[in-house]
Amino acid sequence: MAQAEIGIIGGSGLYSMPGFTNVHEERVETPFGSPSDAFVLGELEGRKVAFLARHGRGHRILPSELNFRANIYAFKKLGVQRILSVSAVGSLKEEHKPTEFVIPDQFIDRTFHRVSTFFGDGIVGHVAFGDPVCATVAKTAAAACATAGVVGKPGGTYVCMEGPQFSTKAESNLYRSWGADVIGMTNLQEAKLAREAEICYATIAMVTDYDCWREGHDAVTIEEIVAVLHQNADNATRVVKAAVAAMPPSTPEARTCACASAAKFAVLTQADLIPAATREKLQLLFGKYLG
């Protein structure tokens, strides 16, 4: 079924990808249920790309309701080797201003309602996650910001909260005391699952507001956020196009990062004890390692 090499996940405000050619849509079935929406497949800057609206077109799915496993599995099924995720975030530092982008390289997990692994149901596995994003994709994204004339800051920590409510002031200040840079509700599960699936992953975090910590800054309103979302979406389309154009080849030989073999030594379960149904469900992801 391989039809794409680069995946794009569009977050709040980015529900489509202008500039696609040879476009068609495809609904992908997975053992984990249905992804957020149909995938839009086509060519962008001469590269084969698969686009997925994270929350569904029309923004229908809460962060806690997202079927992260189905989304990442479907990208794998489509042949995607690298994913560039775009998401809206709040800033936890004065230096990260609304309409600016951050390309985080660390995460803090503050979620509690979510499944964030393909393992389970009779198979135990652990992948390294000390460096949770692909340095190659992150570097390409940061360079693309410069190409597109958008402020894009490499590095930083993304706090992934449960939501859908925004932070209390106490929470916001706690995260600031940890030195975190931005806060959002979606990217950590994507990063964890992409790593298990051996897909390179990085995110472009689009700053919409200062959360609620900033002195003299009124409580965040949806109206204010939506206005910035539109400006961010315009900038994001230019950055994504530049990133896709500059992305290194996605062939197995060209992917020399650790992401490409992240699950090689992950499985701890004795091979003959893995249930047949689980083995079949995970064949696409781990079949080459299960014997």
N, C-alpha and C positions, 0 to 999 in steps of 0.2 A: 504493500500500500504506500510505500515511501513516495511522498510528493513534495517535500520541502526540506531545506537544510537549516533554515533559521526560523525560530518561533518568536512571535511578538505577543505579549500579553498586555492588552490595553486596560488601564484602570479608570478610575473616576474621571470623566471628562473626555476620555479617548476611547470612543466606541467603534471607530472605523479607522482605516488607514488610507488616506488619499495617496494617489500615485500608483496604485496597483494596476497591473495590466494582466491580460489573460486570466481574468478572475473567474473562479467558480466556488461554490460553497459545498461543504461536505459535513454531514453529521457522522461522528465517529462513535462507534459502540466500544465500550470497554467492560472488563470484568468488574469494575467498580461503579458502574452506573453511567449516567450521562454527564458529559462536560457542561460547562456553563451555557454554551450556545453552539451553533454550527460554526465550523472553522471557515474562514475566508482564505482561500488559497490562490496564489498568483505569483507574479514576478514584481519585484521592487528593486530598482537600481541593478537590474540584470541578475538578481539572485532569487531563488525559489524560496518563498516565504509563506508561513502559515500564521494568520492573525486570529486571536481569540479575545472577545470582549469578556473580561474577567467576571463582571457582574451581570452578564447577559445584555443584549441590546435593550435599551429602555431602562437599564439599571434596576433589575428585578430581584437580585439575590444578595442577601445580607452577607457580610464577611464571614460570620459564623456558619452560614448555610452553604458556603462554597464547597463543591466537591473537588477538593484539591487533587486527590488521587486520580480521579477521572481526567482532569485537565492535563496533568503531566503525563499520564499513561498515553493519552491520545496524541500528544506531541511526539512521544517516542514511536508510536505506531505510524505516524506520518513521516518518520525518518528524520525528525529534527535533531540536530546535534548541539545547537546553541540557542538559548532563550534570552531575549532581552525583555525584561518586565518593566512596565511603566506604572507608577502609582502615585496617588496624592498623599501628602503627609503634612503634619504640623511640625513647625520648627521648635526645637528646644534650646536654641542658642540665638543670641542677637545677630550673630554673623550670618546666619542662614535666613535670608529675607524672602518674603513671598515673591513668587515668579522665578526664583532661582532653583537650580537643580542640585541634588546631592547624589553621589554614587557611593552608597555605603559599602563597607567591607566587613562589618560585624553586625550581629543581631543580639537582642535580648528578648527572651520569650516570656510574655505576660498573658498568654492565652490558656484556656482551660477547657474548651468545649470541642477540641478538634483532633481528628486523626491525622497524623503527620508522618506515617511510615507505610511502606508497602509490605513490611514484614508482619508476622503474626499468623494465626490460623495454622499452627504447626511448624512454622519456620522462624528461627531466630537469626537476626543479622544486625550488625552494627557497622556503620560507615564513619570514617573520620570527618569531622565537621569544624575543626579548629579554624580553618579559613573558609567561611561558608559561601563565598562567591568566587566565580572564576575570574582570576586576575586578567586573563586575556580579554574577556568580554567587557569587564569593568574599564580597562584601559581604553578599549575601542570606544566605549560610550563616552568617556571623559573627553577624548580627542574629538568626538563628533560634536559635543557641545561647543567646543572652540570653533570648529568648522562652521557651525550654524549660528554663531554669534550669540550663544546663550551661556549665562554663567552656570558652569557645571563643576562642582567641587568633588574631587576624588577622595574617598575615604570617609570614615565616620560610622557611628553606631545607630542602628535603626531599632527602636523599641516596637515590638509587635504586640499590641494590646487586643483584648477580645472585642470590645465594642458591643453594640453599635453606638452606645453613648460615648461622647468625648470624655476626656480626663477630668477629674476633679483637680482643683488647684494643688491639693496635697500630693496627688499622684504626679502631676506635672513637675512639681518642684523636686520630688523624690528622684524622678528620672534625670532631671538636670543635675542633681547632686552626684549621680552616677557617671556624669560626663557624656550622656547620650546626646545625639545630634538631632534626630528626627523621630517622629512617632507616627505609626500607621497601623493598619488592621489586617494586612493580607500577605506580606511578602515572605515571612519566615517559613511557613508551610511549603510554599512553592520551592524555596531554596533547599529545604531538607529533602523533599521528594525528587527534585531534579538531581541532587547529588546521588541518591540511591539509584536513580535511573541512568546515571552516568551521562547526564546532559549538562553542558556548561551553562551557568546561570549568573546573571547580574541584574541589578535593578537601577532604574533611573527614578529617584524619589523627587517628585515635583512639589515644592513647598507652596502651600496655600495660605498659611496663617501661622501665628505664634502660639498655637494651642491656647492655654488660659493663664500662663504663668507671668506674662510680661506686665510689669507695673505700668499703669496708665493705659493699658490696652484693654478695651472693653471685651466682655465675653464674646467668644467666637460666634458669629451668626452664619446660618446656612447661606443667606443671601451674599455675604461677603466672600464666602468660600467659593460659591458658584461663579461669581464674577472672575475670580482669579483662575478657577478651573478652565474657563474658556481661553484665557490668555496662555495658560500653561499648555493646553492641548495644541494650540497653534505652534508653539515652540517645540513641543514634543514630536510633532510630525516631521519637522525639519531635522531634529536631532536623530530620530530613528532612521530616516532616509540616509543621513550621512553615516550612521553607524553600520547599517546594512551594507552600504557601498564599500566601507573600509574593513568589514569583518574578514579575518583570515579564512582561508579555505576550511571547509568543515569535513573533509575526508578523515577517516580514522588515522591515516598516516600524518596528517597535518595537526591533529589535536595531540599535542605533547604534554598537556597539563594533566594533573592528577585526577581531574573530573572524569576523564575518559576511561579510567579503570578503577573507579572509586569502590565498586562492589566486588572486586576480584577476590578479596580475602574476607568479605563481610559475613558470609553464612557460617554459623556455628553448628547448625543442626546436622546430625548424621544423615547422609543423603538418603539411605533406604528407609528412614523414618519420616520423611516429608510426605504428608498426605498427597495422594494423586491429584485431588481437586486443586490443592494449593500449588502444586508443581505446575499444573496446566495453566492456572491463572497467572503465574509469574514467569512463564516460559519466555515471553518477549523480553522481560527485564533481566532475568538471571539465568536463563536456560544454559548459556555457555559455561556457567560455573557449577551447575547442578549435576552434570554428568549424564 
